[in-house]
Amino acid sequence: MIKKKEVRYSEWIKFIRSEYSKISGDKEMKKNKSKKRSNQKRKEIAVASFTLFIICILLGSLSLIYFLNIPAGSDINGVYGSVYDGPYESWGIGGGGAMSSFSMSPYDTNLWFVGTDMGTLFRSIDAGGHWSPISQTEVVFSADLPRACYVGFSPRANIVFFARSHAWSTTEYRSTDYGVTWDEISLPLNDTEYIRYWFADSTQEELMFAASSEGLFKSVDFGETWARIGAVTGYSTGSFIDYTTNRVFHSTRDEILVSNDGGETFSTHYSATTNIQAFTGGRDSSGLTLAFLDNWPYAELASVDRRLPEDLPQVYIDSGRVDCIGYVWQSHDDSAFEMTTRVGGDHLCMAENDAQTIYVTGLRFWALTDSGSVTGTGVWLSRDAAATWDLSFMMLEEWDLWDSLEKSAVGLDIGYWDGGYESFSVNKRNSAIAGGSEYFFLHVSKNYGQDWLSPFTEYADDGPREKGKRWKSNGLEVTSTTRIEVHPTDENIIYAGFNDIHGMVSEDGGDTWRLLTGFLCNVIYDFAFDPDDTNVVYAASGYMHDWPIWWHALHLVSSGEEVPGGIFKSTDRGRTWARLTPDTGEMYFQYLSVAYNHITNTLYAGTQGKGIVRSLDDGASWEWYNTGIYSSEEMIIGQIEIDFENNNVYALLSGDYPEFENQNYTGLYMLDVYGGATSWKILRGTVHVPSEQSCANMWYYPSCFAVDFSSNLLSNNQRATIWLGDYENAGGMGQWLSTGIWKTTNGGDTWTRLYQYSFPTCIKIDPSNSNRVYFAGGYSVSGGWGYGGPLYTNDGGPTLLMNEGLPFEGVSHSIAFFLTKPDYMIYGFHGGGMRYGPKPT
């Protein structure tokens, strides 16, 4: 791989000298010039000299800024490189998805990073005020959060490091432009080894370390090349460099090592009697403090209530919920380590230039004790080197919010049902700034834990933060969008369905958003509208998220006791909802699709397992309506659409995962309402088998379709042109590279696969040009497993293109358009919220 080159000051000087020489010219040539020309040349030289003088001053200023470790500034497109946002603007409300590896640069206080289990590494260049996703063509964050690695920072502030670690592989990256673009680097890791964290020597900018699950690595050339430190083995639990002596301290689970020669050789500084869970250190005028957190065996959690800290409020003791797994130990100026009275969980942090301030958090997860749960949301803070401690933050349930917490939109409307800290960090050169990501929420303090900010939602309404108010995202989109719908008669009204947090509505064209409240289920899969009343909206909902991904594609064989759901109606734009389908019996199911015909006052709804239900009286009564559809107990109907020109209805029958016994009958069905039909007709004639497919059986798991309602009506009242997506979810059924995007131009008599596409989730036809068709897919697959991502065609099929203006390579999940803004569109993402911007050309 060709590596990007750094621009060094010496290269700038050479360039400036070269340009100055060009302007000055050769002395012999000057003697032969006229006086007028000579005077003109002298003017040019004077201008060049002045320009050179100014440039040198600027370079000197930048050098001074750098060597003093002062942030270089906030020129977004200058100092930090181009910000990703590009043509697509983030929409909606952030938060609500698993975040990890919260990282703050100690050399530029504006530069923050945080990753998500949905595959995105986000970057902020204004200390959490706004966030941008780093393009997944550059780096992808790992969903394996226990192995998630923090971003590493070099004293040369533009250089940062990242490692994506899985249980099966790891990839390391280096950026020289503050994290905009990245190059792969190579560390000599063992087969099962992975990077846990990076650390630097603030006094030697070329020196970097990488701590792994099995050892320690060192670089002396700004992280371009790396060598293993052979004398260091074991699982890394923390490191610290004493900048006054350049001693390097490094901890494993068994011991704390020290190097007096910059990491060349190490000796034992402390041998642990119990496992070391975390290690840190700090130095200031008062001396040197080292601290570690021991790791009591999990079995001893049963007796945790006998080791409660005295400063824990009684309410937590009474509730049976405490937060500990081991004790904090400390050493001052190389004295022996002593155990303190402070218990903690997974994270122990200090700033390198502060020997007094220590943060310790609870567990990464909720553990069980004899008396109840052990929650990990606690943060304790000491300002006197572990002599005394204050409980800085603790949150157990939504009824028990910390007073100094800045409330987030998702937390207020959905609840703070969260686990412990997945990650926690302190700015290594400013101990006042610390924070971490609980499983769903990121909280940061800039004043030693007195106040905790939620830097992922921006308040839009006046007054106190409370339920039901409007918010707008600052770009940290961790929400998973299942469906986006623009109201057909008022495009200022836009609805978005989400996994886990119901959904949102905008009433001002996407500028601000309000969470849908009063809902009974946590996932909304589809919306339908009454075009005559903009206050009315219907929703299909359930409790199992992520259909049709992975095992979430299974049919639900019960009558809803395991995963209930329903069809709901709101007459006040989502503030309150009424259940329309029964909440007991055989129709108490998870619903994936809904369609409403305002002309006939008819509702159609698709279940994840039992087929289609219909109501002829706006939901007052319901009936099963599966006549003509392949009869089984496992009928998954993922999408329903109505042709409002003739009232005909189209419905998609998916596979009966995991048995796939209905593969000969899956696909698109039509109800010819215009022709008076009372049963569904399958639109599956000849399905051409792709060359990659060895088995004649096709369409194991159709997942989406799009009918071109502008195409001709055939003699049987069905549309001529239809698109269909087939999802690779059949495991060993011979589907390898055989799924994809299919098209018919004769109403389903013949289907031809146009593109191999492994995981399609949405197909949308451009309402302004039916030859422009857009596809959404659920995987990042460039150069890997099959093909997918935000693809489109401009010519009705022959040519397939990638929308390269999006940061998310392959997790697009839904698409929507505007009629009044024909050049713009909306994408919804699994783990990336929504983004609004121009259609690709």
N, C-alpha and C positions, 0 to 999 in steps of 0.2 A: 504494500500500500504506500502510495506517495504521501509523505507527511507534510503538513502545512508548516511553512517556515515562520520563525519568529522574526520580527523586525527589531534589531538591536540598535542602540545609540551609535555604535561605531559605523554601522551601515548608513545611518542617517548622515553622519558627518562626511563620509566618503561621497555620498550623493550631493550634499550641499557644496563641497569643494569642487566637485566636477561641474556643477552648474555655474559656480562662481568663475571657474576657469573658462567656461564657454563664453561668458559675458565679457570677461576681461580681455580675451584674445591674446594673440602673440604680439610681443613688444616690437619686433622688427616690422610687422605689418602696420603698426600704428604710426611709425615714422614716415611712411609713404602716404598717409592719409591727409586730407586737407584739414585746415584748422577747424573748420565748421564741423567736419565729421569727427575730429578729435574731441571737440567740446561735447558733441552729442554722446560720444562714447564715454567720456568722463561722467556725464550725467547718468548714463546707464549703470556705470560702475558704482557710482554713489548710491543709486537706488538699490542695486544688488547688495552693496555693503550694509546698508541700513536694514534690508530684508534679512540678511544673514544674521545681523545683530539681534533683531527681534526673534528670529527662530531660535538662536542660541539661548536667549533669555527664557523662551517658552520651554525648551528642552531642559534647561537648568531647573526651572520651576517644577517640571514633571519629575526630574530626578530627585529634587528635594522632597516632593510629596511622597515619592516612592520610598526613599530611605528613611523617612520619618514614619512610615506606615500609616499615613493619612489617607483616607479614602480619596480616590482620584476625582470624584465628582459624580454628578448625576446626569451627564449628557447621554441620554439613552442610546442614541444612534452613533455617538462618537466613542466615548470611553468603553462602553460595554458591548460594542458591536451591534449589529442589527437585531432587534427583538423579533421573535418568531411571528407574533400576531399576524403579520402579513395581511392578506386580503380578507381573512375571516375573523370576525369579532366574537368573543365569548359571550354567551347568553345564559341567563338563569341564575340559580342559586348554587353556590359552591358548598363543599363539605358533604358529609353524609356517606362517604366511602372510606375504605381503609387507607390511612396514610402512614408513612414510615420514613425513617432516615432524615429527619429534620436537621438541616445543616446550615450553619451561619459562618461566613468567612470572617476570620479574625483580622484580616488585612484590608478588608473593604466592608464596612458595617452595613452597606446597602445590599450586599449580595447574599441571598438566601436560596436554599433548595429544599424541596420535599418530594418524595416519591409516593406512588399509589400502587395498590395491588392490581390495578387495571392496566398497568404497563406504561405509565407516563411519569417522567421526571419533570417537575415544574420548577421554574426559576423566577425569582423576584429580584429586581434591581432597585427597589425602593423600600427595603426592609419590611416586606410583607404587605405593602400597600396595594400592589397589583402583581399578578402572576401571569406567566406565559408558559405554555407547554413546550418543552424541547422536542423538536421533531423526532418521531420514532424512526425515521430513516437515519438518525444520528445515534441515539441510544434508546433502549427499551428497559424500563424498570421491571424488576422481577416480582412476581406474585408470591414468591417463597419468602414471606416477611421475616421469619426467624433468621434467615441468612442475609437479609437486606443490609447493604453497606452504606455508610454515610459518605457524602461527597467530601473529598479531601482538598485542602487548600495549600497552595504554595505561597511563601512570602512575596514572590513575584505575583501580584494579585490576579493577573489575567490567566494564570495557569491553575487549572483545577483538575481533579481526578475522580473517577467513578468506576465501580465494579458491579456488574450484574451477575449475581450468584444464584444458581439453582442447585437443587439436590443432585443434578446430573452434569452440570457444567458451569463455568464461570468465564466472563469476558471482561477485560479491563480496558479503560478508556482514559485519554488525556485530552484536554482542551486548552488552547492558548488564547482564546477570545472570550473568557469569562463564562464559558459553558454554552455558547451558541452552536458551535460545530465541534466535532469530536473525532479523534483518530484512535484506532485500536493500538494498544501497546502490549508488550509481551513480558510476562513475569514467569519465571521457571517454576510453576506450580506442579505439585503432584496430582495424581488423577482425582482424588477426592478432596483436595485442598481448595479453599476459597478465601478471598480477601474479606476481612472483617471491618477494617477501618484504615485510614491514612493519617499520618501526622508529620509535622514539619519542624525544623529548627528555625525559629524566627530570626536568628542572627546570621544564618547562612542560607541564603536564598536558593542555592543550587542543591541543597541537601533535602531529601525526602525519604520517608519510611512508609512501608506498607506492612501492616500486621495481618496475619492470616490465621486460619484455623489450625495450622500446624507449625508456624514459625514466623520469621521476620525477614523483610527484604529492605534493601537500601539502594538509593540512587544518588549519584553525585553530579548528575547533568540535567537537573530540573525534571527528572522523571522520564527521560527518553529511554534509558536503559536501566536494568535492575539486576542485582545480584543477591542471592540468598546469604544471610548471615548464618553460617553453618553451626555455630555454637548454640543457637537459640532454637529450641523445639517446644512444642506444646501449643495448646489452644490460647490465643492471645485474649487477655481480658482488660487491658488498658496500658497506656504508655504516657510518659511525660518527659520533657527535656527541660532541665534547669538552665535557663538562658544565661545565668551569671557564671556558671562553671562549665556549661555544655555537657554535663553528665546526662546520659540517656538512661531513664528508668523504663523497664518493660516488665509486664506482669503476665504470667500464665496462671493456670488454675492451681499450680503447686508452689510457685515461688515468685518473688520479685527479683529481677536481675538489674544490674547496673553496669554501665560502660563509662569509662573515663577517657576514652579516645574516640569519641564521635560515633560509636556504634561498631567499631572494628572488632573489639573483644568485649565479652561480658563475664561478670562474676555474680555469685549469689549475694543479694543484699538481705533477703528475708526468706526463710523457708516456712511455708504455711502449715499450720496444724489442721485447718479446715480448708476446703476449697475456696479460692478467691473468685467471687462473682464479678467484681468490677474494681478497677484501680484508677487513681488520679493523683494529681499533685499541683501545687502552686507555690510561687516564690514572690515575696515582696520585702519591704524594709524590715519587717518583723522576723524574717527568716524563711525557712523551707518547711512546708507541710506536705506530707504524703498521707494518703488515706486509701483504704480498701474496704470492700463489703464482702463479708464471708457468705457462705452458701450452706445453710443448714439443710440436711436431707429433707426431701419433700414429706417423708413419713412423719417428721416431727411437727408438721403443720397442725396435726390433731391437738397438740398441746400449746398452740400459739396463743390462746387466750390467757395462759399463765405467764406470758412474757409481754404483756401489753405495755407500751410506753406510758409514762405518767401524764404526758401532755395530750393524750388522745381524748377528745371530748366524749362525754358519757353517752351521747346519742349513738356513737358508733359502737361503743361497747355493748349497749343495750340491744342494738340491732344484730349483734353477733358478727359484725363485719369489721375486720381490722386489716392492717396492711403490713405484713412483714414476712421475711423469709430468712433474714440473717441480721448480723450486727455490723455497724460501722466501726472500723479500727483506724487510729491515727498515730502518726509519728511526727515530732517536730525537731528539726535540725538533726536528723539522723539518730534520734533517740529510739529506744525500743518501741515497737507498736503496742498500743494499749487499746483494749476494747472499750467502746463508749456504750452509753445506754440507748443509743439510737438504733432502731431496727429499720430495715429497708428491704427493697425487692430487687429490681434489675439494674437500675441506673444510678451511678455515682459520678458527679461532675464538678470540676473546678476550672477556673481560668488560670492560665499559666503565670499571670502576673499578680495573683491575689492569693495569699496564704491563709486568709481568714474565712473566705466564703466557700461553703460546701453545700451542694444540692444532692439530695437522695430521694428516689421515687419508690413507689410500690412495684408490684409485680406487673409483668407484661400481660398476664391473663388473670382470670378469676379462678382462684383455687378454693377447694372446699375444706372446711374444718368441722369438728364435731358440733360446733355451735352455729355454723352458717357459712357465709361466703367470705372470702378474703378478696377485697377489691384492690386494684392496682392504681387507682386514680389519685393517690396521695402524693404530695410533694412536701418534704421537710427541708428547712433551710437553717444553716448555722452561719453566723457572722463572726464567730470567735473561735474558729479552728476546732469545731466539734465539742466545745465545752458546753454550750447550750443550743437548743433547737426550737424552732417555731414551726408549727404546721402551716405551711404557706398556701396549700391548696388541697381540697378533698371533695370529691363528688361521688355520691353513691347512686342516687336515683334522680329523676326529674323533679321530685318533690323536695330535693335537698341541694339546691344550687348554691355554689360558693358565692358569697356576697360580692366579691370583687371581680367576678367573672363577667366579661362582656358577652352578652347573650347572642347566639347565632340564630339565624332564621330556621335552620333545620332543627336545632336543639329545642327552640321554643315550641315549634308546631308539631314536631314528631316526638321529642323527648331525648334526654341524654342517657339512653340505654347503651352504656359503653363498657369496655373492658379497661385494662390498665394501659400503661405507656408502652407502645411499640418502640418508640425512640424518644430520647431526651438528650439535649445538649445545651452547653453554655458557650457563649462567645468566648473564645480562648484568650482574648485580650480585653474583655469587658464583662466582668462577672455580674453586672446588673442585668444583662440580657440573657435570658434562658427560656427554654420552652421545649415542648415535645408534642408528639402526636399520640393521642390515645387511639384506639382502634378506628374511630370515626372522626374525631375532632382534634384540630390543631389549636393549642393554647400557648401563648407566648407572653412573657412579662419583660418589660424594659426597665423596671424599677425594683429589682430584688424581690419579686413576688408579691408586691403590694397590690398590683392590679394585673389581671390576666386578659389579654386580648384574644379575639377570635379572628385572625387575619385571613378570612376566606369569604366573608359576605359583607356587603356594603349596605348600610341603612339608607332607605329612600324616603321614608315618611318622617314627619316631625313627631316629637313627643317621645315617650319612653319606649324601649324595645319590648314588644309584647306580641302575642299570637295574632295572626291574621293581617299583619302589616306588609307593606311592599318592600322588597329588597332588590338589589341588583348585584351580580357577581363581580368580584374583582379579578376573576380569571382562574382561580383555583377550583376547577370543575372536576369533582370526583364522583359526581352523580351519574347514574346509568339511565340513559333515555331509551325507553321502549317504543314510544310513539310520539309524533308531532303532528298536530292538526291545526290548520288555519281555518277560521270560521268562513264559510262560503259567502256570506253577505256582509261581513264586517272584518276586514283583515287586520284591524287593530287587536282583535281577540284571537289569541293563540293559546292552545293547550298543549301541554307536554306530559306524558306519562313516564313514571320512573319505577325502577326497582326500589323496594324498601321504603320509600318516602312518598308514596301515592303519586303526586304530580304537582304541576304548577299551572298558573294561568297568567297571561299578560293581557292587559286591557289598553295598552298604549303602543302596540306594534313591536313589542319586545324590549322597550327601554327599561321597564321594571317588571317584577314578577311577584306573585303572591302564591304561597303554598296552598294547595287545596286542603281544606279542613273538614272535620266532621265525617271522615271516611272510615269505613269498617275494615278494609283490607289494605295491605301494604304495597301492592303492586297494581298499577293500571296498565293494561295492555292495549286498549283501544278507546277511541271516542267516536261519538256520533252527534249530529246537530239537528235542530229544528231551524231551518233557514229563515223562518218567519218570526222567530223570537230569539234574539241574541242572548237572552238570559238562560236559555235552556241548553243543557248538555247531558249526554248519556255516557256512561263509562262501563267498560268490561274490566273486571278486577278479580284478584285472587291473592293467595298468600305465598305461593311458590314463585320465586323470581327466576329470571334468566332463560325462560323458554325462548328459542328452541335449542339452547346451547347445552352440549354434553348430556349428562344424565337428566337434566331438567326437561328433556324432550319426552320423558316417559308418559304414558297414559295413566290417568288417575282412576284406579278401578273402584274405589269406594264412592259413596254418594256425597263426598265432600267433608267427611269427618276429619280426614287427615289434612286436606288443603281446601278449606272452604273458600267461597268467593261469591260473585253475583253480578247482576246488572243493576246499576244505580242511576238515579236521575237527580239532577240539581236544577232548580229554577232561579237560582241567584248567583250564577257563574262560579259555582264550586264552593260556596261558603257553607252550605248545608246540603245533605244528600238524603234521598229516600231509596230504600231497597225496593226493587221491582220484582226480582225473582225470589222465590221462597227461600227462607233461611233454614229450612229443614227438608228432609225427604230427598228424592232422587234428583231434583233440580238444584240442590245445594252443592254447587260445583265451582271449580275454578273456571272463569270465562276468559277467553283469549281475544274474542272479536265481537263487534256489535255494529249493526247498521240500522238506520231509521229512515223510513219512507214517510215523509210528512204529508204526501199526497193521499196515501191510503191509511195513514196512522198505524203503520205496521212496523214492529221491531223484529229483527232477526239477530240471534246471538249464538256464537260457537263456543263449545266447552272443550276442555282438555281431557276428553275421554268418553263422552257420551253423545256427541253429535250436536245437532242444531235444535234450539228451541225458538218458538215464534209466538208473538203476541199481536192480536188484531185490535187491541183496545189500549194502546199506549202503556202496556205493562200491567194492566189490572189483572189479566189472566194469561196463562201460558200453556203451550202444548209442545210436545216433541214433534219435530217435523223433519224426519229422516227418510221418508219414503223415496226409494230410488237410489239412495246412497248405500254403498256396500255395507251390509248389516253385520255388525260385530259389537262387542261390548267396549271396544277401544277405538272410538272415533274422535280424533283430534281435529278440530276445525280452527285453524290459525288465522283465517282472514275471510271476510265477507264484504262484498261490494255491490252497490245497486246501480243499475243503468236507469237514470232518471228520465231518459227519453221514452222508455217503454215499460218501466217498472220491473224489468227482469233482474234476477239476483244471481250472483256468482259466489260460490263458496269453495274453499280449498280443503280437501281431505288429505291429512298427512299420514305418515306411517304409524303403525301401532307398536312403537318402541317398547320393549327391546326385542320382541319376537319377530316383528315385521312379517306378519302372515298375510297382510292385505296389499302387498306391493303391486299386484296386478290391477288394483282398483283405486289406487291413490291418484291424486291430481285434481283437476278443476271440474266442478259440477255447476250446472245452470238450472235455475227454475224459471221456466217460460211463463211468467205472470201474464204477459201481454197475450199469449196464445191460450191462456186458460189452463195451463198444466197444473197438476196437483202433485207431481213427483219430480224429483231432481233427475237431470240427464247428465251423464258423464261425458265430458269433452276430451276424450282420450282415444284417438284412433291409432294410427301407427306412430310409435315413438322410435325414431331412428337411434340405433345403438352406436355410441362413439367408438372409435377405433381402439381406445384404451380399455374398453370393457370386454371381459371374456364371458360374462354371463348375460343372457338375454333379458333377464328381469331388470326393470328400470324403476326409477322414482321411488326409492325406499322411504325418503323423507322430504317431500315437497314442503317448502317453508314460506313461499311468498309468490305473488303473481301481480300482474298489472294488465288490465283490459284497456285497449285503445278505443275509447268511446267515440272517437272521431272517425274510426274506420267504418267500412261499409257494414250495413246490416244484411246478413244473408237471408235466404228464403225461410229459414227456420227461426228467425228472430234473434239469432246470436251474432255477436260481433266477429269480424273476420280476423283481426289481429290481436293476439294475446301473448304475453310474456309470462314465463314461469321459472322460478328458482328451485333447484333441487339441492338439498343440504347433505353433506357427507357425514352421516351419523349412524351408519349401519355396521360399523366395525368390520367384522370378517365376512361381510356379504359380497365381497368382490367389487366394492365401490371405488377403489383406488383411482383417483383422477377421472372418474366417470360422471361426477355430478357437475352442475353448472347452470348456465342460463340457456333456456329453451325458448323457441318462438314458433308460433303458428300464424299463418296468413289465410287459413281457410277454416277458421272456427274450431280447430282442434282435430280435424281429420288427419293431419300429419304434423308432427313436431320434430324440429331439428335443433340440435344443440349448437349454439353459436360460439359459446365460450366455455372452457373449463373454468369452474369457479367452485372452490371447495365448500365455502360456508356462506351462501347468500342469505340475507335476512330481510331485505326490502328491495323492491323494484318500483320505480316511479317514472311515469312518462311525463315529459315536459308539457304543460298545458298550452304553451305557445308554439310548440313544434313537436309533433308526435314522432319525428325521426330522432329526436334527442331523448335518450333513455338513460336513467341513472340507476346504479346498483350499489347497495350497501352490503358489507360483509363483516364477519365477526372475527377475523384473524389477521395478524400481520404475517404475510406469507411470501414476501419478496425473496426469491432465491431459496425458498424452503418448501414447505408442504403445499403443493398446488399453487393456485392463484386466487387472489381476492383483493379486498380493499375498496376504497371509494372510486369505482370505475364508472365509465360512461361511454356512450357512443353518440356521434353526431349524424350518422348516416343510416340509422335504422338497423344496424347490425354488422356490416362488414368490418368496420374499424372499431377497435376497443382502445380506450385511452384511460390514463390514471389522472385523477385530480391531484396534482402535486402541490396545490396551494394549501392543503390541509396538514396539520401537524401529526394527525393520527393515521398511520399507514393502513391499518386494517381492522379497526374496531368500530367502524360506522355501523349504525343499527337502524336508523330511520332517516327519512328525507321528506321535506315539505317545500311547497312553492307558494308564491304570491301571484295572483292574476294582475294586480295593479303595479307590481314591480317585476316585470318579466325578465330582468337581467340578474335577479337575486334568488337565493335559495337558502334553506336551512338544513344542516346535518345534525343528527343526534348520535351520540356515541355511548358505547358501553364503557363507563368509567371516565368519560370526558365531557359530560354535559352536552351543551348545544353550541354550534357555531354558525354564524350568519355572515354571508358574503356573496360575492359575484359568482355567477355560473362560470365554470371553466370554458375557455375558448381554444 
